[in-house]
Amino acid sequence: MASPRAFTALMSLALLVAGCQGAEAESFTRLPVPKPPAVQGQQPVLWVSLAAHLGPQPLLLEGASAPLQLRDAQGERVSGRRLSLRWVQQPLPEPLEIRRSVLGPFASFEAAEQAALAWNALGVAAEVAHPREWEVWAPADLAGPKGYPVRQVQQRLTQRRVLQLNTASGWRSLQGPVQLQAPGGLRFNGGVFAGPFRLQADAYGSWTLVEQVPLERYLQGVVPHEIGAGSPPAALAAQAVLARTWALRNRHRFAVDGYHLCSDTQCQVYSDPRQAGSAVRQAVSRTTGQVLALNGEPIHAVYHASNGGVSADEDEAWPLPELRYLEPSLDWRSAPPPGLTLPLDHQEVAALLARQSGVVGAAHPLFRWRRQLDQASLRKGLGARAASLGSPLKPVVLERGPSGRVVRLAIEGPGGQVVLERDAIRRTYRQLPSTLFVLSPSGTGRWSVVGGGFGHGAGLSQAGAIDLAARGWSVEQILSRYYPGAQLVPIQALPAEDHRGAL
């Protein structure tokens, strides 16, 4: 248990870090977590979460070929091939009041970040958090930015999770953060990771297992899982550049929890770098330190599996400001057929979806797809929001973006409607691979959905990059096609402040 002196230090740190509204308030926006270190230099290191929200279940860590070496914040050292850990709840010397204003949940980090920036512009110290869904947190009792409903959250914490290690003499409490070295690698989630590692508390009262991984090694664990290790060399190289650029651009994504990036689809999928084959290693090595930039800053290097024949504007996926390198365009091998000109309306989208020949990336399995929506699936997607709408429900396209993608979809019923916008459409109806689709009735209470592509559609189409690389396009040509105006530059060409990892 923390001593009164330690508890006082914790409160002092909370005042500095967690957005307290003044010492007299004796309440805090969140649990204090130190920010991760700067991501800087020619060989930057990322702090990547291998597992988050730890605490409810025990954790077993295993060295792959040598004992693990553990050291806690008080200097306690333990070595062992297998380390058995658990968390127990222990009372705080004094209750801790958590009070905050909350926006969200949001369907994506990008949408949450725009809300946080809107609040920041009003002088509010807002930050993006991910307790389970993306949210924006600020001090209590504040109004939200225009157009954003705000709710107030209040918690009274009387306990904290304490990490314990199973030893020959019984369970021993450890003081976090805990450092972990793995000379022979850490066996985890079906892979082996080199580390070093940290076990550290997050902003929600749970814990995170973090790997401190050099950027170039990180890419070896990302590229094959994002585009496929068997892709042509130029496509692999393009993916390496984008994954590197994306990581630098998004290094602040989990700053509230004391690390940079996660390892799942909320970031870039990252797994065992040792499994990378020679083609992936060559692609990473060939592009070492290269990023896409515009005006001295890494671009918003988004990418997706297949654009279905037309790239999206960034505003069709997220409520982002205009980014001139993410413009809608028809992804044809030569001139698109007559009758298809941007912006695409309903009829033109239907005409596009009826074609496959001459389109870049048409070999992707979800280049064209069909789905069905019925009363059960419409209601299931909305969850509790469906209760007030009554029955029957009906999907109605309210607005399309310039690429023809649906940007506003209403689910209507006798009692009203729920309007889904941009990325919230696919988050709500996950059976839809993209928002490039047309709807038509297919029976009482049923609709046929004919669509194209997989993903948000902005930036590089991985299927397109694979197609173009197979046809002899270079990495520079591929990147220029999907991010016109962006420049390929070395990391050291970026200003130092672009490596600090702060929002």
N, C-alpha and C positions, 0 to 999 in steps of 0.2 A: 504494500500500500504506500502511496506517496506520502511523504512527510508534509506537515504544514508549510515548511519552507519551500519544498518542491511545488506544492500546490499554489503558493503565492507566485512562484516563478512562472508557473503555467498561466496564471491569470494575467501576469504582466505581458507575457508573450501573446496571449489572446487579444489584449488591448491593441497591440501593435499590428497583428496580422489579420485578425478576424473582423475588422470593421466595427468595433464597439462604438457606441454613440456617446461615450464619455464615461469616466470612471464612476460617476455617481449612479449610472444606470445599472451597474452590476449584472449586465446581461450581454451576450455576445452573439454575433451572427452565425458563427460556426466554431467547431473545434480548431485550434490553431495547428497549422502544418507549415513547416519551413518550405519555401519555394525550392524547386530543383536548381541545380547549378546552371550556369550559362552554357549554351551549346555554341562553341566557338573554336576558332583555330582551323588549320588545314585538315586536321584529323579529329573532328568533333566526336563527343561521346553522348549518346542518348540514354536516358533512363526510361526503360520500357517495362510496363507491367506485364508479367507473365500470368498473374492471377490477382484479381481484385476482390474486394468485399469479403476478405477472409475473416474468420472468427467463429461463426456458428459451428463449423466442423473442424476436427483435428486435421493436422497437416503432417505428412510424412515426406521428408526430403532424403534423397538417396544419391550418393556419389557414384558416378559411372564406373570409374576405374581406380579411384583413390579416395581416402577419407575426406569428408567435408570439414572445414575449419570455421567455427563460429565464434564471434566476439560481440558481446553486447555493449551498450553505451557506458557501462560502468567498468569495462575491461575484463569481464568474465569470459574465459576462453574454454571452448569445448571442441573436441575433435571426434569424428565418428563416421563410419561408412553410411549409416542410416540414423537420421535424427528425427525423433518423434516429438511433435509440438502440438500444443493445444492452447486455447484461450479460455480464461475463467473470468467471471465478473467479480470485481472487487469494489466495495463502497468507496466513494469519494469522501474526503474529510468534510467537505461542504458541498451542498447541491450547486449545480451549475445551470444557470438559466440561458437557454438559447432562444433568441427571438430574431426573426428576419422577415423581410418582404420577399416574395417569390413570384417570378414569372414562369409560365410554362405549365406542363411539360411541352417540349418541342420535339419535333420529329428528327432533328439533326443538330449537330454542333453548330453548323453554319447558321441555321435559323436562330439558335440561342445566342450566338455571338453577336448577330446584328441587333438583337434586343438589348444585350449588355452594352453595346456601343451607343445605342439610343439613350440608355440611362446614363452612361458616362458623359454624354454630351450635355446632360442636364446637371452635371456636377455630382452625380451619385457614384459612389465606389461600388460598382456592380461587378460580379464575377460569375463565370460559367461553372456549373457543378454538374456532377453525374451520379446522384445517389442511386438511381435505377434508370431514370430517363433524364434527358438533358433539361436543366433548369437554369435560371439566373437568380442569384442571391444578392440582396442588398440589406442595409440596416433596416430595422423594423419601422413600421408605421409610415412608410413612404408611398406616395402615389406612383403608379407605373408610368412609363412613357406613353404618349398618345397612341391609342390603338391596342395597348397591351393590358389586359386585365391582371390585377395583382391580388395575391392572397397573402394573409399573414400566418406565419407558422410560429408556434411557441412550444418549447420542450423544456422539461425540468429533468436534468440528468443527475442521478444519484449514484451511478456506477460507471465503471470503465472496464474495458477489456484488457486483461494483462496476459502477455505471452508467457507460456511456461514450457520448459524442456524436460523430457523424461530422462532421468539419470539413474544410475545404480542405487542411489540413496533416496530416490523418489523425485517428485516433480519440483523443479527449481524455477522460480520466477526470473524473467529476463527483462532488462531495461532497454526499451527501444530508442532509436533504431538499432537493429541487429545487422552486423556485417557478416557476410558469408563468402568464403573463398572455396572454390571447387577445382583443385589442381588437375583432377582427371575428368572434369565436367560434372554438371548436375543433370541427373536423369529426371525429366519432368514432362508431363503431357505427351508422352510418346516420343520425345526427342532428347537430345543432350545439348546443354547450353554451357558456354564457357564462363560467363560471368565477368567480373564479380557481381554479387547480389546483395540486396538489402531486404529486410523485413521491416516495414515501417507503418505507422498508423496513418489513416486518412482523415478526411474532414467529417466523416459520418460515424466515427466510433468503431469502424472495422479496420482491417489491415490489408497491405498490398505486398506481394512478392515482386520485386523490381530487379531487372537485370541492367547493369551498366555496360552497354554494348557500343563499341565504336561504330560509327555510321556505315562504313564500308562493309563491315561484317553483318550489320543489321540488314543491309540490302541483299546479301546472300540468302537470308531467311525470308525475304519478302518477295523478290522477283519471281521465283518459280511458283509461288502460291497465288500470285496475282495474275500472271499471264500464261503460265505453263512452261515448264522447262524445255519442252520440245519445240518452242516457237523459233522462227528464223533468227539468226544473229542480230540483224538490225532491229527487229521488234524487241528482242531481249534488251538490247542496248537502250532503246527508247524508254522501255519500262524502267530500267535502272536510273536513267536521268530523272524521270518523273517521280519515282519513289524517293529519290534523294531530295529533289526539290520540295515534294509534298511534306517530307519529314521536317525540313528546316522551316517551311512556312507554318507548320502546325505544331511546333514544339511547345506552345503554350497551352495545348488542348486540355491537359490535366494538371495545370499548375496548382489548382486549388487542393490537389491531393499529393503534391510534392514529387511528381514525376512528369515526364514529357508526353509519352504516347502509350496507348494500349496495344495489344497484339491481336485484336480481333477485327471484325468488320466495321466497328466504330472508328477505326483508324485504318491501317494497312495490315493485312493478315501477315503475321510474323511467326515463323516456326524454326525448327532446328537448322541453323546455317550450315552445319556439317553435311547435311543431305544435299546441298547444292552441287549439281554436276559441273563438269568442266565448261559447258557452254554458258551457264549462268555466271560462273566465276570469271570467265573471259569477258562477258558483257559488263560486269561490274568493274573489272580491272580496266577495260578499254575506255570507260567513261569516268574513271576515278576523279572525284572532286568536281565534276561538271554538273551545273544546274541551269534551269531555264529562268531567265530574269527579264524584268522590264523596269526601266528607270532605276536600276541599282537594287531592286528588291526581288526576291524569289516570287515567281508567279503562283497563282492559285492553281496548282498542277493537278486538277481533277481528271479522272479517267474512269472508264466503265467497260463493260464486256462488249456490247454491240449497240450501235446507234440506229440500227434498222434502216439505214440509208440516208439519214439526215441528222446533223449535229444540232444540239440544243444551245440556245442562249443560256447564260448562267442564271438569268432571272426566271427561267422556266423550271429550274430545279430548286433554287433557294432564293430568299429575298436579299440578294447581294446587290451592291452598287454595280454600275456598268464596268465591265472588264473587256477591253477592246480585243483581247486575244481569245475570248470565248464568244464567238459570233456564230449564229446559226448558218449552216451551209449544207447543200445537198452533196452527199458523199458518193459521187458517181465516178466511174473510171474515165469517162470523157464527158461531153456535154450532156446534161440531163435531158430527158425526152420533152417534147413540147407539152405545154399544159401544166408543168410543174415549176412554179415560181414561188419564191418566198415573199410574204408569209403564206403558209399553207392553210386552207380552210378545210372544212369537213370533207367535201368531195375530193379535194386534192390529196388529203391524207388517205382516203379510201383508195384512190388511184395509185398512190405510192405503194401502199401495202399489197396491191395486186401484182406488183412487179418484183422480180428478183434478178433478172439478167442485167448485166452492166453495172450493178451496184457493188461498191467496195464492201468486203466483209460478209458477203451473202452466205458463206459456208457455216456461219455460226448456227448452232442448233436452235437458238431462240431468235434468229433473224426474223422469222415470221412465226406467230403463235396464235392459238385460239383458247379462250377460256369461257366459262359460263358463270354468271352471277344470278343467284336466286334469292328468295326471301330469307332463307336461313343464312346464307353467306353474307348478304347485305347487313343483316342484323348482328351477326357475330362480329363482323369487322368494327362496327360502331360501339359494341359493348353497351355500357349503361346509357350512352347517349341516344340509343334507339328507343328507349322506353317511352319518351314523350312524343315520338313521331307517329305512333299508331301503326296501322296496317291497312293496305299493303305499302311497301316501300318501293321507290323508283329512283334509279340513278339518272341524273341529267347533267350533261356537259354544259357548263355556264361560260367557259372561256378557254380558248386555245392560245398558246404562244406562237411566235413567228415560225417555229419549226413544225407546228401543228400539234404539239404535245398538249395534253389537257393540263391546264394550270389551276382551274377551279371546277370541282365536281361536287354537285349537290346530291345528297340523298334525301329525297322528299317523301313525306307521308301526310296523312290527313291532319296531323297535329303540328306540322311545320317542316323545317328542313335543317340539316347539318351540312355546312359547306366545308369541304376539304380543299386545301391549297397546296400546290407544288409537291414537295417531298412527303407531305402528310398523306397523299393519296396512296402511294405504294406502301407506306408504313401501316396504313389502316387496312388495305387489301393486299396482303403480301403475295397472293396468288397471281397478281398482275406483274409481269416482269418489267414493264416500263409504263410510261404515261403516253406513249405514242400508240393510240388506239381509237377505234370507232365502236360505238354501241348500236345494237339493233335488237328489237324485241324478238324473242324466240319461243313464245308461248306465254301463258298466263303467269305473270309474276316472275318471268325469266328473261334474261338478256344475254345475247351473244356478244362477246368481246373479241374483236379481231385486232391484233396488234403487231408491233415490230420492235425488235431490239430488247436488250437486257441492261437495265441500269438507268441512270439519270440522263444520259445522252450528251453531257457537256464534256468538252475536251477530247482527249484521245479515245477512239474506239479501238479496243484491243484486237477485236476481230479484223478491223480495218488495217491496223498496223501489221498484223500477221499476213494479210493478203498483199499489202503493198510491199512488205519486205520480201515475200516470196517472188514478187515481180521485179525485184532488183532495186527497189528504192533504198536510199541510204538512211541512216538514223537522223541526219540533219533534215532531209527532205520530209520524212514522216512527221517529225516534230513541227516543222514549219507549216505543214498542211493543217494540223489540228490546233496549233497555237500561233497564228500569224502575228508577226511583229515581235514575238518574244525572242531573246537572244541566248545562245548557249555560252555560258561564261564559267570560269573557275570559281570555286567557293571564295577564294581570297579576294575576288573582285567585289564581293558584297561588303557593304559597310559593317563595321564591328557590331553596331547595334542590332543588326539583323540576325545575330547569333545568340542573343541574350536569353531567349526563352521566356520573356515576360509579355503579358497581354498588353 
